[in-house]
Amino acid sequence: MKKSEFYFELPQKLIAQHPTKERTQSRLLVLDKDSGAVQD
């Protein structure tokens, strides 16, 4: 794995600045490191 693989553009508007008011609205993104499958 190379550090350069982690350099990418991420618009500021896509980064949460505050937690959601209701925890039931929160989401978690999970990446399976073996298969590369993404689950949200």
PDB file with SEQRES, HELIX, SHEET and CRYST1 records, atoms N, CA, C and O in Angstrom:
SEQRES   1 A   40  MET LYS LYS SER GLU PHE TYR PHE GLU LEU PRO GLN LYS          
SEQRES   2 A   40  LEU ILE ALA GLN HIS PRO THR LYS GLU ARG THR GLN SER          
SEQRES   3 A   40  ARG LEU LEU VAL LEU ASP LYS ASP SER GLY ALA VAL GLN          
SEQRES   4 A   40  ASP                                                          
HELIX    1 AA1 LYS A    3  PHE A    6  5                                   4    
HELIX    2 AA2 GLN A   12  LEU A   14  5                                   3    
HELIX    3 AA3 ARG A   23  GLN A   25  5                                   3    
SHEET    1 AA1 2 VAL A  30  LEU A  31  0                                        
SHEET    2 AA1 2 VAL A  38  GLN A  39 -1                                        
CRYST1    1.000    1.000    1.000  90.00  90.00  90.00 P 1           1          
ATOM      1  N   MET A   1       0.836  -1.161   0.000  1.00  0.00           N  
ATOM      2  CA  MET A   1       0.000   0.000   0.000  1.00  0.00           C  
ATOM      3  C   MET A   1       0.891   1.238   0.000  1.00  0.00           C  
ATOM      4  O   MET A   1       1.880   1.315   0.729  1.00  0.00           O  
ATOM      5  N   LYS A   2       0.521   2.188  -0.823  1.00  0.00           N  
ATOM      6  CA  LYS A   2       1.299   3.416  -0.941  1.00  0.00           C  
ATOM      7  C   LYS A   2       0.512   4.597  -0.389  1.00  0.00           C  
ATOM      8  O   LYS A   2      -0.711   4.654  -0.517  1.00  0.00           O  
ATOM      9  N   LYS A   3       1.224   5.540   0.226  1.00  0.00           N  
ATOM     10  CA  LYS A   3       0.565   6.746   0.731  1.00  0.00           C  
ATOM     11  C   LYS A   3      -0.149   7.485  -0.385  1.00  0.00           C  
ATOM     12  O   LYS A   3      -1.193   8.096  -0.159  1.00  0.00           O  
ATOM     13  N   SER A   4       0.400   7.434  -1.574  1.00  0.00           N  
ATOM     14  CA  SER A   4      -0.193   8.167  -2.692  1.00  0.00           C  
ATOM     15  C   SER A   4      -1.599   7.669  -3.025  1.00  0.00           C  
ATOM     16  O   SER A   4      -2.372   8.384  -3.662  1.00  0.00           O  
ATOM     17  N   GLU A   5      -1.934   6.456  -2.602  1.00  0.00           N  
ATOM     18  CA  GLU A   5      -3.279   5.929  -2.843  1.00  0.00           C  
ATOM     19  C   GLU A   5      -4.326   6.673  -2.019  1.00  0.00           C  
ATOM     20  O   GLU A   5      -5.520   6.584  -2.303  1.00  0.00           O  
ATOM     21  N   PHE A   6      -3.882   7.400  -1.006  1.00  0.00           N  
ATOM     22  CA  PHE A   6      -4.806   8.105  -0.132  1.00  0.00           C  
ATOM     23  C   PHE A   6      -4.937   9.584  -0.475  1.00  0.00           C  
ATOM     24  O   PHE A   6      -5.631  10.313   0.234  1.00  0.00           O  
ATOM     25  N   TYR A   7      -4.298  10.042  -1.529  1.00  0.00           N  
ATOM     26  CA  TYR A   7      -4.399  11.430  -1.947  1.00  0.00           C  
ATOM     27  C   TYR A   7      -5.517  11.552  -2.966  1.00  0.00           C  
ATOM     28  O   TYR A   7      -5.423  11.018  -4.071  1.00  0.00           O  
ATOM     29  N   PHE A   8      -6.573  12.256  -2.591  1.00  0.00           N  
ATOM     30  CA  PHE A   8      -7.685  12.463  -3.505  1.00  0.00           C  
ATOM     31  C   PHE A   8      -8.424  13.726  -3.092  1.00  0.00           C  
ATOM     32  O   PHE A   8      -8.292  14.196  -1.962  1.00  0.00           O  
ATOM     33  N   GLU A   9      -9.194  14.264  -4.009  1.00  0.00           N  
ATOM     34  CA  GLU A   9      -9.972  15.463  -3.733  1.00  0.00           C  
ATOM     35  C   GLU A   9     -11.242  15.086  -2.988  1.00  0.00           C  
ATOM     36  O   GLU A   9     -11.971  14.187  -3.407  1.00  0.00           O  
ATOM     37  N   LEU A  10     -11.501  15.763  -1.898  1.00  0.00           N  
ATOM     38  CA  LEU A  10     -12.725  15.553  -1.131  1.00  0.00           C  
ATOM     39  C   LEU A  10     -13.304  16.927  -0.822  1.00  0.00           C  
ATOM     40  O   LEU A  10     -12.782  17.657   0.020  1.00  0.00           O  
ATOM     41  N   PRO A  11     -14.393  17.275  -1.516  1.00  0.00           N  
ATOM     42  CA  PRO A  11     -14.989  18.594  -1.294  1.00  0.00           C  
ATOM     43  C   PRO A  11     -15.394  18.796   0.169  1.00  0.00           C  
ATOM     44  O   PRO A  11     -15.942  17.892   0.799  1.00  0.00           O  
ATOM     45  N   GLN A  12     -15.125  19.970   0.692  1.00  0.00           N  
ATOM     46  CA  GLN A  12     -15.427  20.299   2.082  1.00  0.00           C  
ATOM     47  C   GLN A  12     -16.898  20.052   2.405  1.00  0.00           C  
ATOM     48  O   GLN A  12     -17.233  19.661   3.523  1.00  0.00           O  
ATOM     49  N   LYS A  13     -17.782  20.280   1.423  1.00  0.00           N  
ATOM     50  CA  LYS A  13     -19.219  20.126   1.684  1.00  0.00           C  
ATOM     51  C   LYS A  13     -19.617  18.666   1.931  1.00  0.00           C  
ATOM     52  O   LYS A  13     -20.717  18.404   2.415  1.00  0.00           O  
ATOM     53  N   LEU A  14     -18.733  17.715   1.604  1.00  0.00           N  
ATOM     54  CA  LEU A  14     -19.031  16.302   1.831  1.00  0.00           C  
ATOM     55  C   LEU A  14     -18.534  15.801   3.185  1.00  0.00           C  
ATOM     56  O   LEU A  14     -18.760  14.645   3.543  1.00  0.00           O  
ATOM     57  N   ILE A  15     -17.864  16.663   3.931  1.00  0.00           N  
ATOM     58  CA  ILE A  15     -17.333  16.290   5.243  1.00  0.00           C  
ATOM     59  C   ILE A  15     -18.254  16.852   6.321  1.00  0.00           C  
ATOM     60  O   ILE A  15     -18.479  18.061   6.383  1.00  0.00           O  
ATOM     61  N   ALA A  16     -18.782  15.976   7.164  1.00  0.00           N  
ATOM     62  CA  ALA A  16     -19.690  16.424   8.228  1.00  0.00           C  
ATOM     63  C   ALA A  16     -18.959  17.381   9.159  1.00  0.00           C  
ATOM     64  O   ALA A  16     -17.861  17.089   9.632  1.00  0.00           O  
ATOM     65  N   GLN A  17     -19.575  18.512   9.413  1.00  0.00           N  
ATOM     66  CA  GLN A  17     -19.002  19.501  10.314  1.00  0.00           C  
ATOM     67  C   GLN A  17     -19.612  19.400  11.709  1.00  0.00           C  
ATOM     68  O   GLN A  17     -19.016  19.834  12.695  1.00  0.00           O  
ATOM     69  N   HIS A  18     -20.806  18.822  11.775  1.00  0.00           N  
ATOM     70  CA  HIS A  18     -21.528  18.674  13.039  1.00  0.00           C  
ATOM     71  C   HIS A  18     -22.257  17.338  13.018  1.00  0.00           C  
ATOM     72  O   HIS A  18     -22.641  16.860  11.951  1.00  0.00           O  
ATOM     73  N   PRO A  19     -22.452  16.736  14.178  1.00  0.00           N  
ATOM     74  CA  PRO A  19     -23.222  15.484  14.214  1.00  0.00           C  
ATOM     75  C   PRO A  19     -24.688  15.748  13.881  1.00  0.00           C  
ATOM     76  O   PRO A  19     -25.191  16.854  14.076  1.00  0.00           O  
ATOM     77  N   THR A  20     -25.357  14.731  13.382  1.00  0.00           N  
ATOM     78  CA  THR A  20     -26.778  14.847  13.095  1.00  0.00           C  
ATOM     79  C   THR A  20     -27.562  15.009  14.396  1.00  0.00           C  
ATOM     80  O   THR A  20     -27.144  14.505  15.438  1.00  0.00           O  
ATOM     81  N   LYS A  21     -28.682  15.699  14.341  1.00  0.00           N  
ATOM     82  CA  LYS A  21     -29.473  15.950  15.552  1.00  0.00           C  
ATOM     83  C   LYS A  21     -30.056  14.657  16.106  1.00  0.00           C  
ATOM     84  O   LYS A  21     -30.153  14.490  17.322  1.00  0.00           O  
ATOM     85  N   GLU A  22     -30.440  13.748  15.229  1.00  0.00           N  
ATOM     86  CA  GLU A  22     -30.995  12.469  15.671  1.00  0.00           C  
ATOM     87  C   GLU A  22     -30.020  11.356  15.311  1.00  0.00           C  
ATOM     88  O   GLU A  22     -29.645  11.213  14.147  1.00  0.00           O  
ATOM     89  N   ARG A  23     -29.609  10.572  16.295  1.00  0.00           N  
ATOM     90  CA  ARG A  23     -28.642   9.498  16.033  1.00  0.00           C  
ATOM     91  C   ARG A  23     -29.177   8.475  15.042  1.00  0.00           C  
ATOM     92  O   ARG A  23     -28.395   7.817  14.355  1.00  0.00           O  
ATOM     93  N   THR A  24     -30.489   8.330  14.956  1.00  0.00           N  
ATOM     94  CA  THR A  24     -31.061   7.364  14.012  1.00  0.00           C  
ATOM     95  C   THR A  24     -30.799   7.774  12.568  1.00  0.00           C  
ATOM     96  O   THR A  24     -30.954   6.958  11.659  1.00  0.00           O  
ATOM     97  N   GLN A  25     -30.405   9.024  12.345  1.00  0.00           N  
ATOM     98  CA  GLN A  25     -30.089   9.511  11.005  1.00  0.00           C  
ATOM     99  C   GLN A  25     -28.612   9.313  10.654  1.00  0.00           C  
ATOM    100  O   GLN A  25     -28.200   9.580   9.525  1.00  0.00           O  
ATOM    101  N   SER A  26     -27.819   8.847  11.620  1.00  0.00           N  
ATOM    102  CA  SER A  26     -26.386   8.629  11.393  1.00  0.00           C  
ATOM    103  C   SER A  26     -26.168   7.406  10.517  1.00  0.00           C  
ATOM    104  O   SER A  26     -26.985   6.486  10.505  1.00  0.00           O  
ATOM    105  N   ARG A  27     -25.066   7.402   9.789  1.00  0.00           N  
ATOM    106  CA  ARG A  27     -24.729   6.275   8.926  1.00  0.00           C  
ATOM    107  C   ARG A  27     -23.261   5.918   9.119  1.00  0.00           C  
ATOM    108  O   ARG A  27     -22.442   6.765   9.475  1.00  0.00           O  
ATOM    109  N   LEU A  28     -22.945   4.653   8.878  1.00  0.00           N  
ATOM    110  CA  LEU A  28     -21.578   4.171   8.998  1.00  0.00           C  
ATOM    111  C   LEU A  28     -21.222   3.425   7.721  1.00  0.00           C  
ATOM    112  O   LEU A  28     -21.978   2.564   7.272  1.00  0.00           O  
ATOM    113  N   LEU A  29     -20.090   3.747   7.142  1.00  0.00           N  
ATOM    114  CA  LEU A  29     -19.610   3.067   5.948  1.00  0.00           C  
ATOM    115  C   LEU A  29     -18.590   2.020   6.377  1.00  0.00           C  
ATOM    116  O   LEU A  29     -17.639   2.329   7.095  1.00  0.00           O  
ATOM    117  N   VAL A  30     -18.793   0.776   5.933  1.00  0.00           N  
ATOM    118  CA  VAL A  30     -17.913  -0.328   6.317  1.00  0.00           C  
ATOM    119  C   VAL A  30     -17.260  -0.897   5.058  1.00  0.00           C  
ATOM    120  O   VAL A  30     -17.942  -1.178   4.073  1.00  0.00           O  
ATOM    121  N   LEU A  31     -15.946  -1.063   5.095  1.00  0.00           N  
ATOM    122  CA  LEU A  31     -15.198  -1.636   3.982  1.00  0.00           C  
ATOM    123  C   LEU A  31     -14.607  -2.965   4.425  1.00  0.00           C  
ATOM    124  O   LEU A  31     -13.852  -3.021   5.395  1.00  0.00           O  
ATOM    125  N   ASP A  32     -14.951  -4.035   3.715  1.00  0.00           N  
ATOM    126  CA  ASP A  32     -14.379  -5.353   3.996  1.00  0.00           C  
ATOM    127  C   ASP A  32     -12.998  -5.384   3.356  1.00  0.00           C  
ATOM    128  O   ASP A  32     -12.883  -5.359   2.130  1.00  0.00           O  
ATOM    129  N   LYS A  33     -11.950  -5.439   4.172  1.00  0.00           N  
ATOM    130  CA  LYS A  33     -10.585  -5.338   3.642  1.00  0.00           C  
ATOM    131  C   LYS A  33     -10.188  -6.528   2.788  1.00  0.00           C  
ATOM    132  O   LYS A  33      -9.309  -6.405   1.935  1.00  0.00           O  
ATOM    133  N   ASP A  34     -10.816  -7.680   2.998  1.00  0.00           N  
ATOM    134  CA  ASP A  34     -10.469  -8.859   2.207  1.00  0.00           C  
ATOM    135  C   ASP A  34     -11.128  -8.844   0.830  1.00  0.00           C  
ATOM    136  O   ASP A  34     -10.474  -9.105  -0.180  1.00  0.00           O  
ATOM    137  N   SER A  35     -12.418  -8.538   0.796  1.00  0.00           N  
ATOM    138  CA  SER A  35     -13.144  -8.586  -0.477  1.00  0.00           C  
ATOM    139  C   SER A  35     -13.226  -7.231  -1.160  1.00  0.00           C  
ATOM    140  O   SER A  35     -13.455  -7.152  -2.367  1.00  0.00           O  
ATOM    141  N   GLY A  36     -13.038  -6.157  -0.386  1.00  0.00           N  
ATOM    142  CA  GLY A  36     -13.177  -4.820  -0.948  1.00  0.00           C  
ATOM    143  C   GLY A  36     -14.624  -4.372  -1.035  1.00  0.00           C  
ATOM    144  O   GLY A  36     -14.913  -3.298  -1.563  1.00  0.00           O  
ATOM    145  N   ALA A  37     -15.540  -5.193  -0.518  1.00  0.00           N  
ATOM    146  CA  ALA A  37     -16.959  -4.855  -0.551  1.00  0.00           C  
ATOM    147  C   ALA A  37     -17.240  -3.690   0.391  1.00  0.00           C  
ATOM    148  O   ALA A  37     -16.664  -3.597   1.475  1.00  0.00           O  
ATOM    149  N   VAL A  38     -18.126  -2.811  -0.038  1.00  0.00           N  
ATOM    150  CA  VAL A  38     -18.515  -1.656   0.751  1.00  0.00           C  
ATOM    151  C   VAL A  38     -19.954  -1.842   1.204  1.00  0.00           C  
ATOM    152  O   VAL A  38     -20.828  -2.202   0.416  1.00  0.00           O  
ATOM    153  N   GLN A  39     -20.183  -1.591   2.483  1.00  0.00           N  
ATOM    154  CA  GLN A  39     -21.526  -1.715   3.048  1.00  0.00           C  
ATOM    155  C   GLN A  39     -21.846  -0.419   3.770  1.00  0.00           C  
ATOM    156  O   GLN A  39     -21.041   0.075   4.560  1.00  0.00           O  
ATOM    157  N   ASP A  40     -23.031   0.137   3.498  1.00  0.00           N  
ATOM    158  CA  ASP A  40     -23.412   1.360   4.223  1.00  0.00           C  
ATOM    159  C   ASP A  40     -24.729   1.206   4.919  1.00  0.00           C  
ATOM    160  O   ASP A  40     -25.194   2.139   5.574  1.00  0.00           O  
TER     161      ASP A  40                                                      
END                                                                             
